[in-house]
Amino acid sequence: MPLSLYQASIPVFIRGLINLSAVLEKVKAHAVANNIDLATYVNARLAPDMYPLSGQVQGASDAAKFGAARLAALTPPSFADTETTFDELQARITKTLDFLKTVNEEQINARVGGQVTLKIRGKEMNFDCEPYLLNFALPNLFFHLTTAYAILRNQGVPLGKMDYLGSF
């Protein structure tokens, strides 16, 4: 059986966010064990012109919710990007997961060969759904997930590759 558009999208978005949530829980435990203020991590960044950890979590959430909504031709939920604590970041992930779970297989698979149009920095971009997923939505999600992981490793949090990949 060939891989469906749904199988290549929603479960991947969900898994990435679940793994990010687990990483944040591990960071929280590390901070408590080492008497480190969690705000240190929330505001940490790799470079001055990059978003901090909070922005990376928001970006991963946005990549998943916008990706799912665009593929299914739905209106995505609107989140304010005001999270400043680990609990708020976890709540953001939960809200995103809740939305993703409402997008069903039929909605996504009915859009095979359909069009996605987005505006980025005033420029309109048109994609077929499959290239949108493979060349834009998933790379965007993985960029933010990887950058969040890298920020935390750079801050000395003992994370390994399996924390990023999650359990199987």
Backbone bond lengths (Angstrom), bond angles and torsions (degrees), N, CA, C in turn:
res aa  C-N    CA-C-N  psi(-1)  N-CA   C-N-CA  omega(-1)  CA-C   N-CA-C  phi
1 M - - - 1.454 - - 1.532 108.52 -
2 P 1.325 117.67 130.65 1.465 120.03 -179.69 1.530 111.62 -69.74
3 L 1.315 114.77 155.45 1.458 121.93 177.03 1.523 109.08 -69.06
4 S 1.307 116.98 129.90 1.468 120.22 -179.15 1.530 110.13 -89.53
5 L 1.323 115.44 162.00 1.467 121.40 176.37 1.527 109.90 -59.55
6 Y 1.321 116.59 -39.02 1.465 120.36 177.75 1.534 110.85 -61.94
7 Q 1.332 116.59 -49.87 1.469 120.55 -177.62 1.529 111.99 -60.24
8 A 1.318 116.63 -31.60 1.467 121.10 -178.78 1.525 112.58 -84.44
9 S 1.331 116.96 -3.99 1.467 118.93 -176.19 1.523 113.04 -121.64
10 I 1.297 117.81 -76.82 1.467 121.12 -169.81 1.529 112.61 -56.96
11 P 1.341 120.39 -49.85 1.470 118.01 178.53 1.537 113.27 -61.87
12 V 1.325 117.23 -31.29 1.470 120.61 178.26 1.525 109.89 -70.45
13 F 1.324 117.31 -44.41 1.465 120.59 176.36 1.529 110.36 -59.03
14 I 1.318 116.19 -46.27 1.470 120.84 -178.17 1.522 110.55 -62.69
15 R 1.309 117.07 -47.71 1.467 120.20 -179.25 1.527 111.64 -60.17
16 G 1.319 116.89 -43.85 1.460 120.13 179.65 1.516 112.01 -59.67
17 L 1.322 116.72 -43.02 1.465 120.18 -179.17 1.526 112.17 -72.55
18 I 1.313 117.09 -36.63 1.474 119.58 175.74 1.533 109.75 -62.73
19 N 1.322 116.83 -42.73 1.464 120.01 178.62 1.524 111.19 -65.32
20 L 1.326 117.38 -39.63 1.469 120.74 176.77 1.525 110.39 -62.09
21 S 1.310 117.10 -42.54 1.460 121.05 177.85 1.529 110.97 -60.02
22 A 1.330 116.38 -42.95 1.470 120.48 178.64 1.529 111.18 -64.49
23 V 1.332 117.05 -38.44 1.466 120.95 176.77 1.526 109.43 -62.04
24 L 1.327 117.18 -44.21 1.463 119.91 179.69 1.524 111.46 -62.51
25 E 1.328 117.12 -36.98 1.472 119.53 176.83 1.528 110.60 -65.06
26 K 1.317 117.05 -39.14 1.463 120.63 178.21 1.531 110.34 -65.71
27 V 1.316 116.79 -38.49 1.470 121.32 177.28 1.523 109.95 -63.54
28 K 1.312 116.15 -43.78 1.464 120.71 -179.64 1.528 110.30 -60.36
29 A 1.328 116.99 -44.40 1.468 120.78 178.50 1.529 110.62 -63.73
30 H 1.312 116.82 -41.24 1.474 121.02 177.78 1.532 110.73 -61.97
31 A 1.320 116.71 -42.86 1.464 120.89 -179.61 1.525 111.08 -63.75
32 V 1.321 115.94 -44.14 1.462 119.80 179.42 1.528 110.60 -63.59
33 A 1.322 116.72 -45.90 1.470 121.39 -178.87 1.521 112.57 -63.50
34 N 1.322 116.45 -27.79 1.468 120.05 -176.43 1.525 113.40 -111.83
35 N 1.337 115.62 13.67 1.460 121.93 177.91 1.537 112.18 52.14
36 I 1.337 115.11 49.14 1.466 121.69 179.44 1.524 107.94 -109.57
37 D 1.318 116.14 133.63 1.459 121.59 177.98 1.532 108.74 -67.21
38 L 1.334 117.42 125.32 1.463 121.54 -179.37 1.531 112.69 -59.80
39 A 1.321 117.53 -26.22 1.470 120.32 178.48 1.527 110.89 -61.00
40 T 1.327 116.16 -27.26 1.476 120.40 176.81 1.518 109.63 -57.03
41 Y 1.317 116.42 -41.78 1.463 120.81 -178.41 1.529 111.75 -79.06
42 V 1.313 116.90 -41.83 1.469 120.72 -178.03 1.524 110.33 -58.14
43 N 1.321 117.04 -35.86 1.462 121.58 -176.23 1.528 113.75 -97.76
44 A 1.317 118.02 -0.40 1.466 121.44 -178.05 1.521 110.24 -72.28
45 R 1.327 115.35 147.04 1.462 121.42 178.18 1.522 109.22 -145.00
46 L 1.307 116.70 160.83 1.464 121.20 179.95 1.521 112.42 -82.13
47 A 1.304 116.81 -33.47 1.466 121.74 -179.12 1.526 107.97 -145.70
48 P 1.319 116.91 153.59 1.465 119.56 -176.23 1.529 114.49 -57.26
49 D 1.333 117.64 -30.25 1.464 119.66 -177.30 1.527 113.05 -95.11
50 M 1.321 117.37 11.90 1.466 121.33 178.15 1.525 109.46 -106.11
51 Y 1.323 115.04 155.04 1.456 119.43 174.96 1.526 110.04 -64.83
52 P 1.340 116.46 148.74 1.468 119.85 173.73 1.532 109.94 -74.19
53 L 1.304 115.58 -178.99 1.462 120.44 179.41 1.526 111.55 -52.06
54 S 1.331 117.13 -44.21 1.470 119.26 179.99 1.524 110.86 -56.81
55 G 1.312 118.21 -42.32 1.460 121.83 178.79 1.517 112.60 -67.84
56 Q 1.327 116.78 -31.48 1.474 120.01 178.04 1.526 110.24 -69.88
57 V 1.323 116.94 -39.67 1.472 120.30 177.10 1.529 109.19 -65.88
58 Q 1.320 116.49 -43.48 1.467 120.14 177.21 1.531 110.07 -61.37
59 G 1.330 116.98 -41.78 1.461 120.89 179.29 1.521 112.65 -64.04
60 A 1.331 116.87 -40.80 1.472 119.97 177.26 1.521 110.09 -64.82
61 S 1.316 116.57 -42.13 1.468 121.26 176.92 1.527 110.18 -60.00
62 D 1.318 116.50 -47.76 1.464 120.57 -179.55 1.525 111.72 -63.17
63 A 1.323 117.14 -42.86 1.464 119.93 179.82 1.523 110.47 -58.53
64 A 1.318 116.59 -42.24 1.467 120.63 -179.28 1.524 111.96 -71.07
65 K 1.323 117.28 -49.28 1.469 119.01 -175.64 1.520 111.71 -70.19
66 F 1.344 117.83 -40.72 1.467 119.41 177.73 1.521 110.72 -69.92
67 G 1.322 116.45 -38.58 1.461 119.54 177.83 1.513 111.33 -59.91
68 A 1.316 116.61 -48.68 1.464 120.98 179.66 1.520 111.22 -63.33
69 A 1.324 116.40 -45.89 1.459 120.30 -177.44 1.529 111.43 -63.96
70 R 1.316 116.72 -43.74 1.465 119.34 -179.92 1.519 111.48 -66.04
71 L 1.320 116.99 -40.30 1.462 119.52 178.61 1.522 111.73 -64.02
72 A 1.316 116.84 -37.19 1.466 121.42 -177.48 1.527 113.18 -92.53
73 A 1.336 117.14 0.22 1.469 122.15 -177.50 1.531 111.02 58.66
74 L 1.347 115.05 46.39 1.458 122.32 178.55 1.525 109.97 -115.30
75 T 1.311 115.85 163.82 1.461 120.75 172.13 1.529 107.68 -86.90
76 P 1.341 117.30 122.61 1.464 118.62 -179.31 1.524 111.11 -74.45
77 P 1.314 116.62 155.68 1.466 118.80 173.70 1.521 109.38 -67.03
78 S 1.311 116.61 152.46 1.457 122.12 179.67 1.526 109.35 -103.50
79 F 1.328 116.17 124.96 1.462 121.94 176.07 1.526 107.46 -117.09
80 A 1.307 117.60 143.22 1.462 122.89 -170.02 1.536 115.82 -81.21
81 D 1.309 119.78 -8.06 1.476 122.21 -177.26 1.528 112.27 58.56
82 T 1.327 115.91 45.16 1.466 120.43 -178.83 1.524 112.62 -113.72
83 E 1.324 117.03 11.25 1.464 120.15 -176.17 1.535 110.45 -68.64
84 T 1.333 115.47 130.52 1.466 120.45 179.88 1.532 112.98 -129.34
85 T 1.330 116.85 -1.13 1.466 120.34 -179.74 1.524 109.35 -129.23
86 F 1.321 115.97 163.47 1.459 120.33 177.60 1.522 110.78 -61.97
87 D 1.320 117.66 -40.66 1.467 119.96 179.36 1.521 110.78 -62.41
88 E 1.330 117.26 -39.97 1.463 120.23 178.05 1.533 111.14 -67.81
89 L 1.335 117.35 -37.05 1.467 120.24 177.16 1.528 110.30 -65.96
90 Q 1.318 116.68 -40.99 1.469 119.97 177.01 1.531 110.53 -64.10
91 A 1.322 117.44 -39.43 1.462 121.00 178.21 1.531 109.98 -63.99
92 R 1.318 117.24 -37.44 1.474 121.78 177.60 1.526 109.83 -62.35
93 I 1.320 116.22 -45.11 1.464 120.27 178.53 1.528 109.78 -61.38
94 T 1.319 116.99 -44.50 1.465 121.44 179.84 1.531 111.52 -60.93
95 K 1.334 117.16 -44.17 1.468 120.48 178.33 1.533 110.68 -61.84
96 T 1.311 115.96 -39.03 1.466 119.70 179.52 1.525 110.15 -66.93
97 L 1.328 116.43 -45.32 1.471 120.26 177.60 1.526 111.03 -60.17
98 D 1.314 116.51 -40.84 1.470 120.01 178.79 1.529 110.23 -59.84
99 F 1.325 117.13 -43.37 1.466 119.98 177.48 1.523 111.03 -63.64
100 L 1.325 117.26 -47.57 1.465 120.98 -177.95 1.524 111.67 -57.14
101 K 1.320 116.22 -35.45 1.463 120.24 -179.09 1.526 112.60 -71.04
102 T 1.336 117.46 -13.61 1.464 120.22 177.15 1.528 112.15 -87.81
103 V 1.317 116.97 -13.20 1.463 121.08 -179.51 1.519 107.62 -87.33
104 N 1.328 116.23 118.40 1.459 118.17 -173.85 1.528 112.22 -100.04
105 E 1.295 112.85 166.57 1.462 122.08 -175.63 1.530 112.11 -57.38
106 E 1.316 116.77 -42.08 1.463 120.58 -177.48 1.527 111.31 -64.28
107 Q 1.341 116.44 -39.69 1.466 119.91 179.79 1.530 111.52 -60.83
108 I 1.306 116.19 -42.45 1.471 120.50 -178.18 1.520 110.22 -75.38
109 N 1.304 117.59 -50.60 1.468 120.36 -175.23 1.525 112.92 -65.48
110 A 1.320 117.57 -25.17 1.466 120.76 176.81 1.527 111.56 -67.99
111 R 1.317 116.58 -15.32 1.465 121.33 -176.24 1.528 113.19 -97.93
112 V 1.316 118.19 6.61 1.467 120.69 176.70 1.524 108.36 -54.28
113 G 1.330 115.96 127.58 1.455 121.25 -178.11 1.520 114.08 80.27
114 G 1.328 116.39 -1.88 1.464 120.77 178.72 1.517 111.53 -75.12
115 Q 1.302 115.37 179.58 1.464 122.00 -176.08 1.529 111.35 -111.89
116 V 1.327 114.52 144.80 1.456 122.77 171.29 1.527 106.11 -124.68
117 T 1.320 115.57 128.15 1.461 120.72 176.58 1.515 108.21 -120.65
118 L 1.323 116.42 130.77 1.451 120.10 175.99 1.509 110.09 -136.55
119 K 1.314 114.32 155.92 1.463 120.60 176.80 1.516 107.77 -110.31
120 I 1.319 114.80 124.43 1.460 120.89 178.28 1.516 107.54 -126.90
121 R 1.334 114.92 118.49 1.459 121.73 -179.06 1.530 111.43 51.99
122 G 1.330 115.25 43.98 1.446 121.17 177.17 1.514 115.82 79.45
123 K 1.318 116.93 -2.51 1.466 121.14 -179.08 1.527 108.58 -104.67
124 E 1.332 115.50 132.09 1.456 119.95 177.39 1.524 109.82 -85.54
125 M 1.330 115.14 132.08 1.458 121.13 177.87 1.520 108.52 -121.53
126 N 1.327 115.72 133.01 1.457 121.58 179.54 1.520 109.53 -115.66
127 F 1.308 115.31 133.86 1.457 122.30 -179.96 1.524 109.41 -132.89
128 D 1.310 117.33 152.12 1.452 120.93 158.29 1.524 105.38 -75.15
129 C 1.309 118.32 155.05 1.471 121.31 -175.20 1.523 113.01 -57.51
130 E 1.328 117.21 -43.92 1.467 119.33 -176.11 1.535 111.75 -64.71
131 P 1.341 120.14 -49.93 1.462 118.82 175.92 1.534 112.81 -63.71
132 Y 1.330 117.40 -32.58 1.465 119.57 175.65 1.526 110.08 -58.30
133 L 1.331 116.17 -48.48 1.459 120.15 179.99 1.522 111.32 -62.62
134 L 1.330 116.35 -51.78 1.461 120.82 -171.67 1.524 113.89 -75.75
135 N 1.314 118.23 -31.08 1.461 121.14 -173.64 1.518 114.59 -107.24
136 F 1.328 117.21 -9.39 1.457 120.06 -179.23 1.524 112.70 -129.60
137 A 1.321 117.26 -61.50 1.470 120.38 -172.40 1.529 112.65 -64.45
138 L 1.331 117.18 -51.93 1.470 118.90 -178.95 1.527 112.53 -66.64
139 P 1.342 119.89 -45.41 1.473 118.05 176.51 1.526 112.46 -59.08
140 N 1.333 117.21 -37.17 1.460 120.70 178.05 1.527 110.63 -63.43
141 L 1.328 116.75 -45.87 1.467 120.55 177.02 1.531 110.45 -58.45
142 F 1.324 116.64 -50.75 1.468 119.93 -176.49 1.524 112.36 -66.37
143 F 1.323 118.17 -31.69 1.463 120.61 174.99 1.526 109.89 -58.82
144 H 1.326 116.73 -50.26 1.469 119.94 -176.79 1.528 111.94 -69.73
145 L 1.325 117.79 -38.08 1.468 120.23 176.76 1.527 110.60 -63.22
146 T 1.313 116.45 -45.85 1.465 120.99 -178.74 1.514 111.34 -66.75
147 T 1.321 117.00 -40.63 1.460 119.86 -179.87 1.522 110.84 -66.53
148 A 1.330 117.47 -39.32 1.476 120.11 175.89 1.529 109.63 -59.65
149 Y 1.331 116.54 -46.69 1.463 121.51 178.44 1.534 110.05 -59.23
150 A 1.332 117.17 -45.71 1.473 121.13 -177.82 1.527 111.41 -64.73
151 I 1.318 117.75 -39.38 1.464 120.65 176.97 1.522 109.78 -58.60
152 L 1.312 115.86 -46.26 1.467 120.03 -176.80 1.522 112.03 -68.55
153 R 1.324 117.59 -40.08 1.478 120.74 175.39 1.521 109.90 -62.56
154 N 1.329 116.37 -41.01 1.462 121.37 179.33 1.532 111.47 -63.47
155 Q 1.315 116.11 -26.57 1.466 121.50 178.30 1.529 112.19 -87.01
156 G 1.330 116.94 3.38 1.457 120.73 175.95 1.515 115.36 90.18
157 V 1.302 117.79 9.26 1.467 119.98 178.31 1.532 107.89 -72.83
158 P 1.330 117.43 129.21 1.468 120.23 -177.06 1.534 112.25 -77.51
159 L 1.317 114.90 81.64 1.455 121.97 177.33 1.519 108.83 -110.06
160 G 1.311 115.77 150.23 1.457 121.05 176.02 1.511 111.00 -125.49
161 K 1.302 115.13 175.69 1.463 121.08 -177.76 1.531 111.68 -56.21
162 M 1.314 117.44 -37.19 1.462 120.11 -178.94 1.532 112.01 -69.11
163 D 1.330 117.50 -24.08 1.473 119.46 173.53 1.526 109.40 -66.20
164 Y 1.319 116.53 -40.52 1.456 121.50 177.84 1.528 111.25 -67.94
165 L 1.321 116.04 -45.98 1.464 120.45 -176.98 1.519 112.97 -74.78
166 G 1.327 117.51 -30.52 1.456 121.43 -178.68 1.511 111.87 79.81
167 S 1.321 114.93 -177.12 1.468 119.79 -177.86 1.534 110.58 -85.52
168 F 1.319 114.15 157.49 1.461 119.92 -179.27 1.515 110.57 -116.33
